[in-house]
């Protein structure tokens, strides 16, 4: 059996997440509080200042909860997985799990990423349900006037688009006319994984250049290429991920070709598990399963 740990990204957060973890890992929680300058436990459990859904707070909070979930899983299982993968922000947790960097370094990276992405505003993202990727791309070419991009290929039946708010209504109309079952606008403040993140990507690349990363203890499949990370490519992949599409369907298809793959999602909510199941149903992987 091939054990694969999966980490969710932004959108999986909820008040109350991590309640069973903070007391179990007091040292990591203390480090997080010192780095962030606020109580990560208060943010996640009570969110009295209503900040959890702001990108600059969401991303560090999710990184911490995902990381503690991984540490607890390793304690429980007594062993590490064979592969790890994460969706967008969750990829940082996959790399942390594989030993590319320690908890403190990962949190600093995610803190800066969240700050840069949180500065952008005015964009829109939407999940397109029930329309193949090719037709989504055609609609964007025909009516998007190069103002919207494909941001994530989540499953054969779900593609996320991202771009200028001014283009959304005509793109939405074209997608529904082409046969989309739904076009669901996402609760985000900016056009992540699109051309509108390129300036943030350039600044983040300069920030990343200050860090050196360790070789991985086990493979992590990248969002950018849907193949395992090459050690020398971590900097480029983490920067490029900000403005380019998350190739989630291809990633899961690649992993599904491993011997008897078993996917287990860690973190605050199993938002990726239904997507993985949808992909596996359309993939020749009869022995693949989710936990």
C-alpha positions in Angstrom: 0.0 0.0 0.0 1.2 3.5 -0.8 0.2 6.0 1.9 -0.4 9.5 0.7 -1.0 12.5 3.0 -3.1 15.3 1.6 -3.2 18.9 3.0 -6.0 21.4 2.1 -5.5 25.1 1.4 -7.4 28.3 1.8 -11.1 27.9 2.0 -10.9 25.0 4.5 -10.6 27.3 7.5 -13.4 27.5 10.1 -13.7 28.9 13.6 -12.9 26.1 16.1 -10.3 24.4 13.9 -7.4 22.8 15.8 -9.2 22.7 19.1 -7.8 19.2 19.9 -4.3 20.1 18.8 -3.1 23.2 20.6 -2.6 21.7 24.0 -1.0 18.7 22.5 1.8 20.7 20.9 2.6 23.7 23.3 6.1 24.3 21.9 4.9 24.7 18.3 2.1 26.9 19.5 4.5 29.1 21.5 6.8 29.4 18.4 3.8 30.4 16.2 2.6 33.1 18.7 6.1 34.6 18.9 6.6 34.7 15.1 3.1 36.0 14.3 2.7 38.4 17.1 -0.7 37.2 18.2 -2.3 34.1 19.7 -2.9 31.4 17.0 -5.2 29.6 19.4 -7.4 32.6 19.9 -7.5 33.2 16.2 -8.5 29.7 15.3 -10.9 28.9 18.2 -12.6 32.2 18.9 -11.6 34.7 16.2 -12.9 37.6 18.4 -11.5 40.2 16.0 -13.0 38.5 12.9 -9.7 38.1 11.1 -9.6 34.4 10.3 -11.0 34.9 6.7 -8.5 37.6 5.9 -5.8 36.1 3.7 -2.9 37.3 5.8 -4.3 35.5 8.8 -5.9 32.6 7.1 -2.7 31.2 5.6 -0.6 31.1 8.8 -3.6 29.7 10.7 -4.1 26.9 8.2 -0.4 26.1 8.0 -0.3 25.7 11.8 -3.4 23.5 12.0 -2.3 21.4 9.1 1.2 21.0 10.5 -0.1 20.0 14.0 -2.5 17.5 12.3 0.5 16.0 10.6 2.6 15.7 13.8 -0.3 14.1 15.5 -0.8 11.6 12.6 2.9 10.6 12.8 2.6 10.1 16.5 -0.4 7.9 16.1 0.9 5.9 13.1 4.5 5.7 14.2 5.6 6.2 10.7 5.6 8.8 7.9 3.8 8.5 4.6 5.2 7.5 1.2 4.1 10.7 -0.5 2.6 14.0 0.4 0.7 16.6 -1.6 -1.1 19.8 -0.8 -3.6 22.1 -2.6 -2.1 25.6 -3.0 -1.2 26.7 0.5 -1.4 23.1 1.6 1.7 22.4 -0.5 3.8 24.1 2.2 2.6 21.5 4.7 3.5 18.7 2.3 7.0 20.1 2.0 7.2 20.6 5.8 6.2 17.0 6.3 8.8 15.8 3.9 11.6 17.8 5.7 12.2 20.6 3.2 12.1 23.1 6.1 11.2 23.1 9.7 8.0 24.4 11.4 9.4 27.9 12.1 10.7 28.4 8.5 7.5 27.1 7.0 5.4 29.5 9.1 7.6 32.5 8.1 7.2 31.6 4.4 3.5 31.3 4.7 3.2 34.5 6.8 5.0 36.4 4.0 3.0 34.7 1.3 -0.3 35.6 3.0 0.8 39.2 3.5 1.7 39.6 -0.2 -1.5 37.9 -1.5 -3.6 39.7 1.0 -2.5 43.1 -0.4 -4.2 42.4 -3.7 -7.9 43.1 -4.0 -10.6 43.7 -6.6 -10.4 40.3 -8.2 -12.8 37.5 -8.3 -12.6 33.7 -8.3 -15.4 31.2 -9.1 -15.8 27.4 -9.3 -17.2 26.2 -12.5 -19.1 22.9 -12.1 -20.1 20.5 -14.8 -18.1 21.9 -17.7 -14.9 20.3 -19.1 -11.7 22.3 -18.9 -11.5 22.7 -22.6 -14.9 24.5 -22.8 -14.0 26.6 -19.8 -10.8 27.7 -21.5 -12.7 28.5 -24.7 -15.2 30.7 -22.9 -12.3 32.6 -21.3 -10.7 33.1 -24.7 -14.0 34.1 -26.3 -15.4 36.6 -23.8 -12.8 37.0 -21.0 -10.7 39.3 -23.2 -7.6 38.0 -21.4 -8.9 39.3 -18.1 -9.5 35.9 -16.5 -7.4 32.7 -16.2 -7.9 29.1 -15.1 -6.7 29.1 -11.5 -7.3 25.4 -10.5 -8.1 22.2 -12.2 -9.8 20.6 -9.2 -11.5 17.6 -10.8 -12.9 16.6 -14.2 -16.1 18.3 -13.2 -14.8 21.4 -11.4 -12.5 24.2 -12.7 -11.8 27.4 -10.9 -11.4 30.6 -12.8 -9.8 33.8 -11.5 -9.4 37.3 -12.7 -10.8 40.8 -13.0 -14.2 41.5 -11.4 -15.2 43.6 -14.4 -15.1 40.5 -16.6 -16.9 38.1 -14.3 -20.6 38.7 -15.3 -20.0 38.1 -19.0 -17.7 35.1 -18.4 -20.3 33.7 -16.0 -23.0 34.1 -18.6 -20.9 32.4 -21.3 -20.1 29.5 -19.0 -23.7 28.9 -18.1 -24.7 29.2 -21.8 -22.0 26.6 -22.6 -23.6 24.1 -20.2 -22.0 24.7 -16.8 -24.3 23.4 -14.0 -23.1 26.1 -11.6 -20.7 29.0 -11.4 -20.1 29.6 -7.7 -18.3 32.7 -6.7 -15.7 32.0 -4.0 -15.3 34.0 -0.8 -11.9 35.5 -1.5 -10.6 39.0 -1.8 -8.3 38.7 -4.9 -7.7 36.8 -8.1 -5.3 34.1 -6.8 -3.4 31.8 -9.2 -3.8 34.3 -12.0 -1.8 36.9 -13.9 -2.9 39.4 -11.3 -0.5 37.7 -8.8 2.6 38.3 -10.8 3.9 41.3 -8.9 3.3 39.4 -5.6 5.1 36.4 -7.1 8.2 38.5 -8.0 8.4 40.0 -4.5 7.9 36.5 -2.9 10.6 35.1 -5.1 13.1 37.6 -3.7 12.0 36.7 -0.2 12.4 33.0 -0.9 15.9 33.5 -2.1 17.0 34.1 1.5 16.2 30.5 2.4 17.9 27.2 1.7 15.8 24.0 1.6 16.8 20.5 2.6 16.4 17.4 0.4 13.1 15.7 0.8 12.6 12.6 2.9 9.9 11.4 0.6 8.4 12.7 -2.6 6.0 15.7 -2.8 4.0 16.2 -6.0 4.0 19.8 -7.0 0.9 21.9 -8.0 2.8 23.6 -10.7 4.0 20.5 -12.7 1.9 17.6 -11.3 5.1 15.6 -10.9 7.4 15.1 -7.8 9.5 18.1 -6.7 13.1 18.2 -7.9 15.3 19.5 -4.9 16.7 22.4 -6.9 13.2 23.5 -8.0 11.6 24.3 -4.7 12.2 28.1 -4.9 10.9 28.3 -8.4 7.8 26.2 -7.8 6.7 28.0 -4.7 7.0 31.4 -6.4 5.4 30.2 -9.7 2.5 28.6 -7.8 1.1 32.0 -6.9 0.2 33.1 -10.4 -0.3 29.7 -12.2 -2.9 27.1 -12.1 -3.1 24.3 -9.5 -3.0 21.1 -11.5 -4.9 19.1 -9.0 -6.5 16.6 -11.2 -3.2 15.6 -12.9 -1.5 15.5 -9.5 -4.0 12.9 -8.1 -3.9 11.0 -11.4 -0.1 10.7 -11.1 -0.4 9.5 -7.5 -3.2 7.1 -8.4 -0.7 5.2 -10.6 1.3 4.2 -7.5 0.9 0.7 -6.0 -2.4 0.5 -4.1 -2.6 4.2 -3.2 -4.4 5.3 -0.1 -5.2 9.0 0.2 -5.6 10.5 3.7 -6.6 14.1 4.1 -5.2 15.9 7.2 -6.3 19.3 8.4 -9.4 21.1 9.6 -11.9 19.8 7.1 -12.0 17.1 4.4 -12.7 19.5 1.5 -10.3 17.7 -0.9 -11.5 14.2 -0.3 -14.7 14.5 -2.5 -12.5 16.0 -5.3 -10.1 13.1 -5.0 -12.9 10.6 -5.1 -14.3 12.3 -8.2 -11.0 12.1 -9.9 -10.4 8.4 -9.0 -13.9 7.5 -10.3 -12.7 8.8 -13.7 -9.3 7.3 -13.5 -8.2 3.7 -14.1 -7.1 3.2 -10.5 -9.3 0.4 -9.1 -7.1 -0.1 -6.0 -7.0 3.6 -5.1 -9.0 4.7 -2.0 -9.4 7.5 0.4 -9.4 7.3 4.2 
